Amino acid sequence: MQTPCVQVCEIDTALAVCRGCGRTLQEIGNWVRYSPSERLRIMRELPARQAQGTAERK
């Protein structure tokens, strides 16, 4: 199963996402239940989320 996890699990409390992979706590918890297409959709959204999070932390 493909996962965006990079073994850097630290939650950004202001944005409510993992700083390592960009997923929300709900997405992390439900990852194994999602269909392959749902996981792919989320993985495609992550670069934009991470870029937004980086910009907001500056």
mmCIF file of the N, C-alpha and C atoms, coordinates in Angstrom:
data_MODEL
# 
_entry.id   MODEL 
# 
loop_
_atom_site.group_PDB 
_atom_site.id 
_atom_site.type_symbol 
_atom_site.label_atom_id 
_atom_site.label_alt_id 
_atom_site.label_comp_id 
_atom_site.label_asym_id 
_atom_site.label_entity_id 
_atom_site.label_seq_id 
_atom_site.pdbx_PDB_ins_code 
_atom_site.Cartn_x 
_atom_site.Cartn_y 
_atom_site.Cartn_z 
_atom_site.occupancy 
_atom_site.B_iso_or_equiv 
_atom_site.pdbx_formal_charge 
_atom_site.auth_seq_id 
_atom_site.auth_comp_id 
_atom_site.auth_asym_id 
_atom_site.auth_atom_id 
_atom_site.pdbx_PDB_model_num 
ATOM 1   N N  . MET A 1 1  ? 0.847  -1.169 0.000  1.00 0.00 ? 1  MET A N  1 
ATOM 2   C CA . MET A 1 1  ? 0.000  0.000  0.000  1.00 0.00 ? 1  MET A CA 1 
ATOM 3   C C  . MET A 1 1  ? 0.897  1.238  0.000  1.00 0.00 ? 1  MET A C  1 
ATOM 4   N N  . GLN A 1 2  ? 0.590  2.140  -0.881 1.00 0.00 ? 2  GLN A N  1 
ATOM 5   C CA . GLN A 1 2  ? 1.353  3.380  -0.986 1.00 0.00 ? 2  GLN A CA 1 
ATOM 6   C C  . GLN A 1 2  ? 0.955  4.340  0.129  1.00 0.00 ? 2  GLN A C  1 
ATOM 7   N N  . THR A 1 3  ? 1.944  4.999  0.700  1.00 0.00 ? 3  THR A N  1 
ATOM 8   C CA . THR A 1 3  ? 1.688  5.964  1.767  1.00 0.00 ? 3  THR A CA 1 
ATOM 9   C C  . THR A 1 3  ? 2.663  7.131  1.640  1.00 0.00 ? 3  THR A C  1 
ATOM 10  N N  . PRO A 1 4  ? 2.223  8.334  1.991  1.00 0.00 ? 4  PRO A N  1 
ATOM 11  C CA . PRO A 1 4  ? 3.115  9.484  1.930  1.00 0.00 ? 4  PRO A CA 1 
ATOM 12  C C  . PRO A 1 4  ? 3.960  9.643  3.196  1.00 0.00 ? 4  PRO A C  1 
ATOM 13  N N  . CYS A 1 5  ? 3.822  8.743  4.153  1.00 0.00 ? 5  CYS A N  1 
ATOM 14  C CA . CYS A 1 5  ? 4.537  8.853  5.420  1.00 0.00 ? 5  CYS A CA 1 
ATOM 15  C C  . CYS A 1 5  ? 6.047  8.870  5.185  1.00 0.00 ? 5  CYS A C  1 
ATOM 16  N N  . VAL A 1 6  ? 6.712  9.832  5.834  1.00 0.00 ? 6  VAL A N  1 
ATOM 17  C CA . VAL A 1 6  ? 8.174  9.950  5.727  1.00 0.00 ? 6  VAL A CA 1 
ATOM 18  C C  . VAL A 1 6  ? 8.832  9.737  7.093  1.00 0.00 ? 6  VAL A C  1 
ATOM 19  N N  . GLN A 1 7  ? 8.086  9.142  8.031  1.00 0.00 ? 7  GLN A N  1 
ATOM 20  C CA . GLN A 1 7  ? 8.586  8.835  9.369  1.00 0.00 ? 7  GLN A CA 1 
ATOM 21  C C  . GLN A 1 7  ? 8.991  10.083 10.154 1.00 0.00 ? 7  GLN A C  1 
ATOM 22  N N  . VAL A 1 8  ? 8.367  11.215 9.853  1.00 0.00 ? 8  VAL A N  1 
ATOM 23  C CA . VAL A 1 8  ? 8.556  12.459 10.601 1.00 0.00 ? 8  VAL A CA 1 
ATOM 24  C C  . VAL A 1 8  ? 7.165  12.863 11.084 1.00 0.00 ? 8  VAL A C  1 
ATOM 25  N N  . CYS A 1 9  ? 6.731  12.239 12.152 1.00 0.00 ? 9  CYS A N  1 
ATOM 26  C CA . CYS A 1 9  ? 5.365  12.435 12.634 1.00 0.00 ? 9  CYS A CA 1 
ATOM 27  C C  . CYS A 1 9  ? 5.332  13.549 13.676 1.00 0.00 ? 9  CYS A C  1 
ATOM 28  N N  . GLU A 1 10 ? 4.978  14.726 13.220 1.00 0.00 ? 10 GLU A N  1 
ATOM 29  C CA . GLU A 1 10 ? 4.867  15.888 14.098 1.00 0.00 ? 10 GLU A CA 1 
ATOM 30  C C  . GLU A 1 10 ? 3.676  16.700 13.614 1.00 0.00 ? 10 GLU A C  1 
ATOM 31  N N  . ILE A 1 11 ? 2.694  16.878 14.482 1.00 0.00 ? 11 ILE A N  1 
ATOM 32  C CA . ILE A 1 11 ? 1.472  17.574 14.092 1.00 0.00 ? 11 ILE A CA 1 
ATOM 33  C C  . ILE A 1 11 ? 1.624  19.077 14.282 1.00 0.00 ? 11 ILE A C  1 
ATOM 34  N N  . ASP A 1 12 ? 1.325  19.807 13.226 1.00 0.00 ? 12 ASP A N  1 
ATOM 35  C CA . ASP A 1 12 ? 1.280  21.267 13.285 1.00 0.00 ? 12 ASP A CA 1 
ATOM 36  C C  . ASP A 1 12 ? -0.094 21.610 13.841 1.00 0.00 ? 12 ASP A C  1 
ATOM 37  N N  . THR A 1 13 ? -0.142 22.035 15.084 1.00 0.00 ? 13 THR A N  1 
ATOM 38  C CA . THR A 1 13 ? -1.436 22.261 15.733 1.00 0.00 ? 13 THR A CA 1 
ATOM 39  C C  . THR A 1 13 ? -2.211 23.418 15.124 1.00 0.00 ? 13 THR A C  1 
ATOM 40  N N  . ALA A 1 14 ? -1.525 24.393 14.573 1.00 0.00 ? 14 ALA A N  1 
ATOM 41  C CA . ALA A 1 14 ? -2.219 25.525 13.946 1.00 0.00 ? 14 ALA A CA 1 
ATOM 42  C C  . ALA A 1 14 ? -2.944 25.095 12.679 1.00 0.00 ? 14 ALA A C  1 
ATOM 43  N N  . LEU A 1 15 ? -2.328 24.197 11.917 1.00 0.00 ? 15 LEU A N  1 
ATOM 44  C CA . LEU A 1 15 ? -2.916 23.753 10.653 1.00 0.00 ? 15 LEU A CA 1 
ATOM 45  C C  . LEU A 1 15 ? -3.596 22.396 10.763 1.00 0.00 ? 15 LEU A C  1 
ATOM 46  N N  . ALA A 1 16 ? -3.378 21.693 11.865 1.00 0.00 ? 16 ALA A N  1 
ATOM 47  C CA . ALA A 1 16 ? -3.944 20.359 12.111 1.00 0.00 ? 16 ALA A CA 1 
ATOM 48  C C  . ALA A 1 16 ? -3.530 19.346 11.058 1.00 0.00 ? 16 ALA A C  1 
ATOM 49  N N  . VAL A 1 17 ? -2.270 19.412 10.644 1.00 0.00 ? 17 VAL A N  1 
ATOM 50  C CA . VAL A 1 17 ? -1.728 18.439 9.697  1.00 0.00 ? 17 VAL A CA 1 
ATOM 51  C C  . VAL A 1 17 ? -0.346 17.989 10.161 1.00 0.00 ? 17 VAL A C  1 
ATOM 52  N N  . CYS A 1 18 ? 0.064  16.838 9.688  1.00 0.00 ? 18 CYS A N  1 
ATOM 53  C CA . CYS A 1 18 ? 1.398  16.328 9.983  1.00 0.00 ? 18 CYS A CA 1 
ATOM 54  C C  . CYS A 1 18 ? 2.415  17.131 9.175  1.00 0.00 ? 18 CYS A C  1 
ATOM 55  N N  . ARG A 1 19 ? 3.452  17.606 9.838  1.00 0.00 ? 19 ARG A N  1 
ATOM 56  C CA . ARG A 1 19 ? 4.489  18.369 9.135  1.00 0.00 ? 19 ARG A CA 1 
ATOM 57  C C  . ARG A 1 19 ? 5.312  17.478 8.212  1.00 0.00 ? 19 ARG A C  1 
ATOM 58  N N  . GLY A 1 20 ? 5.360  16.192 8.490  1.00 0.00 ? 20 GLY A N  1 
ATOM 59  C CA . GLY A 1 20 ? 6.127  15.276 7.655  1.00 0.00 ? 20 GLY A CA 1 
ATOM 60  C C  . GLY A 1 20 ? 5.442  14.936 6.345  1.00 0.00 ? 20 GLY A C  1 
ATOM 61  N N  . CYS A 1 21 ? 4.172  14.534 6.427  1.00 0.00 ? 21 CYS A N  1 
ATOM 62  C CA . CYS A 1 21 ? 3.491  14.062 5.216  1.00 0.00 ? 21 CYS A CA 1 
ATOM 63  C C  . CYS A 1 21 ? 2.380  14.984 4.724  1.00 0.00 ? 21 CYS A C  1 
ATOM 64  N N  . GLY A 1 22 ? 1.888  15.871 5.585  1.00 0.00 ? 22 GLY A N  1 
ATOM 65  C CA . GLY A 1 22 ? 0.841  16.799 5.166  1.00 0.00 ? 22 GLY A CA 1 
ATOM 66  C C  . GLY A 1 22 ? -0.578 16.308 5.362  1.00 0.00 ? 22 GLY A C  1 
ATOM 67  N N  . ARG A 1 23 ? -0.730 15.086 5.875  1.00 0.00 ? 23 ARG A N  1 
ATOM 68  C CA . ARG A 1 23 ? -2.082 14.556 6.080  1.00 0.00 ? 23 ARG A CA 1 
ATOM 69  C C  . ARG A 1 23 ? -2.686 15.052 7.391  1.00 0.00 ? 23 ARG A C  1 
ATOM 70  N N  . THR A 1 24 ? -4.019 15.080 7.421  1.00 0.00 ? 24 THR A N  1 
ATOM 71  C CA . THR A 1 24 ? -4.724 15.406 8.656  1.00 0.00 ? 24 THR A CA 1 
ATOM 72  C C  . THR A 1 24 ? -4.716 14.174 9.557  1.00 0.00 ? 24 THR A C  1 
ATOM 73  N N  . LEU A 1 25 ? -5.033 14.380 10.826 1.00 0.00 ? 25 LEU A N  1 
ATOM 74  C CA . LEU A 1 25 ? -5.115 13.239 11.744 1.00 0.00 ? 25 LEU A CA 1 
ATOM 75  C C  . LEU A 1 25 ? -6.168 12.242 11.282 1.00 0.00 ? 25 LEU A C  1 
ATOM 76  N N  . GLN A 1 26 ? -7.272 12.746 10.765 1.00 0.00 ? 26 GLN A N  1 
ATOM 77  C CA . GLN A 1 26 ? -8.332 11.865 10.261 1.00 0.00 ? 26 GLN A CA 1 
ATOM 78  C C  . GLN A 1 26 ? -7.813 11.029 9.092  1.00 0.00 ? 26 GLN A C  1 
ATOM 79  N N  . GLU A 1 27 ? -7.097 11.652 8.179  1.00 0.00 ? 27 GLU A N  1 
ATOM 80  C CA . GLU A 1 27 ? -6.553 10.917 7.033  1.00 0.00 ? 27 GLU A CA 1 
ATOM 81  C C  . GLU A 1 27 ? -5.542 9.871  7.476  1.00 0.00 ? 27 GLU A C  1 
ATOM 82  N N  . ILE A 1 28 ? -4.701 10.223 8.436  1.00 0.00 ? 28 ILE A N  1 
ATOM 83  C CA . ILE A 1 28 ? -3.715 9.263  8.938  1.00 0.00 ? 28 ILE A CA 1 
ATOM 84  C C  . ILE A 1 28 ? -4.428 8.065  9.561  1.00 0.00 ? 28 ILE A C  1 
ATOM 85  N N  . GLY A 1 29 ? -5.418 8.332  10.390 1.00 0.00 ? 29 GLY A N  1 
ATOM 86  C CA . GLY A 1 29 ? -6.144 7.263  11.064 1.00 0.00 ? 29 GLY A CA 1 
ATOM 87  C C  . GLY A 1 29 ? -6.950 6.372  10.140 1.00 0.00 ? 29 GLY A C  1 
ATOM 88  N N  . ASN A 1 30 ? -7.449 6.936  9.064  1.00 0.00 ? 30 ASN A N  1 
ATOM 89  C CA . ASN A 1 30 ? -8.302 6.180  8.139  1.00 0.00 ? 30 ASN A CA 1 
ATOM 90  C C  . ASN A 1 30 ? -7.567 5.663  6.911  1.00 0.00 ? 30 ASN A C  1 
ATOM 91  N N  . TRP A 1 31 ? -6.279 5.907  6.815  1.00 0.00 ? 31 TRP A N  1 
ATOM 92  C CA . TRP A 1 31 ? -5.525 5.608  5.595  1.00 0.00 ? 31 TRP A CA 1 
ATOM 93  C C  . TRP A 1 31 ? -5.751 4.186  5.091  1.00 0.00 ? 31 TRP A C  1 
ATOM 94  N N  . VAL A 1 32 ? -5.699 3.198  5.975  1.00 0.00 ? 32 VAL A N  1 
ATOM 95  C CA . VAL A 1 32 ? -5.845 1.806  5.541  1.00 0.00 ? 32 VAL A CA 1 
ATOM 96  C C  . VAL A 1 32 ? -7.265 1.490  5.083  1.00 0.00 ? 32 VAL A C  1 
ATOM 97  N N  . ARG A 1 33 ? -8.239 2.301  5.482  1.00 0.00 ? 33 ARG A N  1 
ATOM 98  C CA . ARG A 1 33 ? -9.632 2.077  5.078  1.00 0.00 ? 33 ARG A CA 1 
ATOM 99  C C  . ARG A 1 33 ? -9.973 2.720  3.741  1.00 0.00 ? 33 ARG A C  1 
ATOM 100 N N  . TYR A 1 34 ? -9.169 3.687  3.322  1.00 0.00 ? 34 TYR A N  1 
ATOM 101 C CA . TYR A 1 34 ? -9.448 4.377  2.066  1.00 0.00 ? 34 TYR A CA 1 
ATOM 102 C C  . TYR A 1 34 ? -9.197 3.459  0.874  1.00 0.00 ? 34 TYR A C  1 
ATOM 103 N N  . SER A 1 35 ? -9.955 3.691  -0.171 1.00 0.00 ? 35 SER A N  1 
ATOM 104 C CA . SER A 1 35 ? -9.734 2.951  -1.416 1.00 0.00 ? 35 SER A CA 1 
ATOM 105 C C  . SER A 1 35 ? -8.459 3.479  -2.068 1.00 0.00 ? 35 SER A C  1 
ATOM 106 N N  . PRO A 1 36 ? -7.878 2.711  -2.985 1.00 0.00 ? 36 PRO A N  1 
ATOM 107 C CA . PRO A 1 36 ? -6.688 3.200  -3.682 1.00 0.00 ? 36 PRO A CA 1 
ATOM 108 C C  . PRO A 1 36 ? -6.917 4.550  -4.365 1.00 0.00 ? 36 PRO A C  1 
ATOM 109 N N  . SER A 1 37 ? -8.113 4.772  -4.913 1.00 0.00 ? 37 SER A N  1 
ATOM 110 C CA . SER A 1 37 ? -8.371 6.051  -5.585 1.00 0.00 ? 37 SER A CA 1 
ATOM 111 C C  . SER A 1 37 ? -8.456 7.201  -4.578 1.00 0.00 ? 37 SER A C  1 
ATOM 112 N N  . GLU A 1 38 ? -9.009 6.935  -3.388 1.00 0.00 ? 38 GLU A N  1 
ATOM 113 C CA . GLU A 1 38 ? -9.053 7.975  -2.351 1.00 0.00 ? 38 GLU A CA 1 
ATOM 114 C C  . GLU A 1 38 ? -7.641 8.320  -1.879 1.00 0.00 ? 38 GLU A C  1 
ATOM 115 N N  . ARG A 1 39 ? -6.808 7.308  -1.679 1.00 0.00 ? 39 ARG A N  1 
ATOM 116 C CA . ARG A 1 39 ? -5.426 7.560  -1.257 1.00 0.00 ? 39 ARG A CA 1 
ATOM 117 C C  . ARG A 1 39 ? -4.678 8.354  -2.315 1.00 0.00 ? 39 ARG A C  1 
ATOM 118 N N  . LEU A 1 40 ? -4.876 8.009  -3.572 1.00 0.00 ? 40 LEU A N  1 
ATOM 119 C CA . LEU A 1 40 ? -4.209 8.723  -4.660 1.00 0.00 ? 40 LEU A CA 1 
ATOM 120 C C  . LEU A 1 40 ? -4.658 10.182 -4.714 1.00 0.00 ? 40 LEU A C  1 
ATOM 121 N N  . ARG A 1 41 ? -5.953 10.423 -4.532 1.00 0.00 ? 41 ARG A N  1 
ATOM 122 C CA . ARG A 1 41 ? -6.470 11.799 -4.532 1.00 0.00 ? 41 ARG A CA 1 
ATOM 123 C C  . ARG A 1 41 ? -5.816 12.617 -3.425 1.00 0.00 ? 41 ARG A C  1 
ATOM 124 N N  . ILE A 1 42 ? -5.745 12.044 -2.240 1.00 0.00 ? 42 ILE A N  1 
ATOM 125 C CA . ILE A 1 42 ? -5.128 12.748 -1.114 1.00 0.00 ? 42 ILE A CA 1 
ATOM 126 C C  . ILE A 1 42 ? -3.652 12.999 -1.392 1.00 0.00 ? 42 ILE A C  1 
ATOM 127 N N  . MET A 1 43 ? -2.961 11.998 -1.901 1.00 0.00 ? 43 MET A N  1 
ATOM 128 C CA . MET A 1 43 ? -1.530 12.153 -2.172 1.00 0.00 ? 43 MET A CA 1 
ATOM 129 C C  . MET A 1 43 ? -1.268 13.246 -3.204 1.00 0.00 ? 43 MET A C  1 
ATOM 130 N N  . ARG A 1 44 ? -2.183 13.410 -4.132 1.00 0.00 ? 44 ARG A N  1 
ATOM 131 C CA . ARG A 1 44 ? -2.029 14.479 -5.130 1.00 0.00 ? 44 ARG A CA 1 
ATOM 132 C C  . ARG A 1 44 ? -2.246 15.862 -4.518 1.00 0.00 ? 44 ARG A C  1 
ATOM 133 N N  . GLU A 1 45 ? -3.033 15.943 -3.450 1.00 0.00 ? 45 GLU A N  1 
ATOM 134 C CA . GLU A 1 45 ? -3.297 17.222 -2.776 1.00 0.00 ? 45 GLU A CA 1 
ATOM 135 C C  . GLU A 1 45 ? -2.166 17.638 -1.833 1.00 0.00 ? 45 GLU A C  1 
ATOM 136 N N  . LEU A 1 46 ? -1.361 16.697 -1.390 1.00 0.00 ? 46 LEU A N  1 
ATOM 137 C CA . LEU A 1 46 ? -0.375 16.963 -0.346 1.00 0.00 ? 46 LEU A CA 1 
ATOM 138 C C  . LEU A 1 46 ? 0.677  18.012 -0.703 1.00 0.00 ? 46 LEU A C  1 
ATOM 139 N N  . PRO A 1 47 ? 1.241  18.027 -1.909 1.00 0.00 ? 47 PRO A N  1 
ATOM 140 C CA . PRO A 1 47 ? 2.247  19.065 -2.200 1.00 0.00 ? 47 PRO A CA 1 
ATOM 141 C C  . PRO A 1 47 ? 1.715  20.485 -2.012 1.00 0.00 ? 47 PRO A C  1 
ATOM 142 N N  . ALA A 1 48 ? 0.486  20.734 -2.422 1.00 0.00 ? 48 ALA A N  1 
ATOM 143 C CA . ALA A 1 48 ? -0.095 22.071 -2.256 1.00 0.00 ? 48 ALA A CA 1 
ATOM 144 C C  . ALA A 1 48 ? -0.320 22.381 -0.780 1.00 0.00 ? 48 ALA A C  1 
ATOM 145 N N  . ARG A 1 49 ? -0.781 21.402 -0.022 1.00 0.00 ? 49 ARG A N  1 
ATOM 146 C CA . ARG A 1 49 ? -0.983 21.597 1.417  1.00 0.00 ? 49 ARG A CA 1 
ATOM 147 C C  . ARG A 1 49 ? 0.336  21.918 2.112  1.00 0.00 ? 49 ARG A C  1 
ATOM 148 N N  . GLN A 1 50 ? 1.368  21.149 1.755  1.00 0.00 ? 50 GLN A N  1 
ATOM 149 C CA . GLN A 1 50 ? 2.664  21.359 2.397  1.00 0.00 ? 50 GLN A CA 1 
ATOM 150 C C  . GLN A 1 50 ? 3.249  22.712 2.024  1.00 0.00 ? 50 GLN A C  1 
ATOM 151 N N  . ALA A 1 51 ? 3.057  23.135 0.790  1.00 0.00 ? 51 ALA A N  1 
ATOM 152 C CA . ALA A 1 51 ? 3.538  24.455 0.371  1.00 0.00 ? 51 ALA A CA 1 
ATOM 153 C C  . ALA A 1 51 ? 2.794  25.544 1.134  1.00 0.00 ? 51 ALA A C  1 
ATOM 154 N N  . GLN A 1 52 ? 1.501  25.374 1.317  1.00 0.00 ? 52 GLN A N  1 
ATOM 155 C CA . GLN A 1 52 ? 0.705  26.345 2.065  1.00 0.00 ? 52 GLN A CA 1 
ATOM 156 C C  . GLN A 1 52 ? 1.164  26.388 3.517  1.00 0.00 ? 52 GLN A C  1 
ATOM 157 N N  . GLY A 1 53 ? 1.407  25.234 4.097  1.00 0.00 ? 53 GLY A N  1 
ATOM 158 C CA . GLY A 1 53 ? 1.856  25.180 5.484  1.00 0.00 ? 53 GLY A CA 1 
ATOM 159 C C  . GLY A 1 53 ? 3.206  25.831 5.676  1.00 0.00 ? 53 GLY A C  1 
ATOM 160 N N  . THR A 1 54 ? 4.108  25.635 4.735  1.00 0.00 ? 54 THR A N  1 
ATOM 161 C CA . THR A 1 54 ? 5.427  26.257 4.807  1.00 0.00 ? 54 THR A CA 1 
ATOM 162 C C  . THR A 1 54 ? 5.298  27.766 4.733  1.00 0.00 ? 54 THR A C  1 
ATOM 163 N N  . ALA A 1 55 ? 4.449  28.250 3.852  1.00 0.00 ? 55 ALA A N  1 
ATOM 164 C CA . ALA A 1 55 ? 4.252  29.697 3.703  1.00 0.00 ? 55 ALA A CA 1 
ATOM 165 C C  . ALA A 1 55 ? 3.630  30.296 4.961  1.00 0.00 ? 55 ALA A C  1 
ATOM 166 N N  . GLU A 1 56 ? 2.698  29.585 5.579  1.00 0.00 ? 56 GLU A N  1 
ATOM 167 C CA . GLU A 1 56 ? 2.019  30.109 6.768  1.00 0.00 ? 56 GLU A CA 1 
ATOM 168 C C  . GLU A 1 56 ? 2.917  30.108 7.997  1.00 0.00 ? 56 GLU A C  1 
ATOM 169 N N  . ARG A 1 57 ? 3.918  29.232 8.028  1.00 0.00 ? 57 ARG A N  1 
ATOM 170 C CA . ARG A 1 57 ? 4.822  29.185 9.180  1.00 0.00 ? 57 ARG A CA 1 
ATOM 171 C C  . ARG A 1 57 ? 5.906  30.254 9.113  1.00 0.00 ? 57 ARG A C  1 
ATOM 172 N N  . LYS A 1 58 ? 6.067  30.902 7.969  1.00 0.00 ? 58 LYS A N  1 
ATOM 173 C CA . LYS A 1 58 ? 7.118  31.926 7.819  1.00 0.00 ? 58 LYS A CA 1 
ATOM 174 C C  . LYS A 1 58 ? 6.727  33.217 8.466  1.00 0.00 ? 58 LYS A C  1 
# 
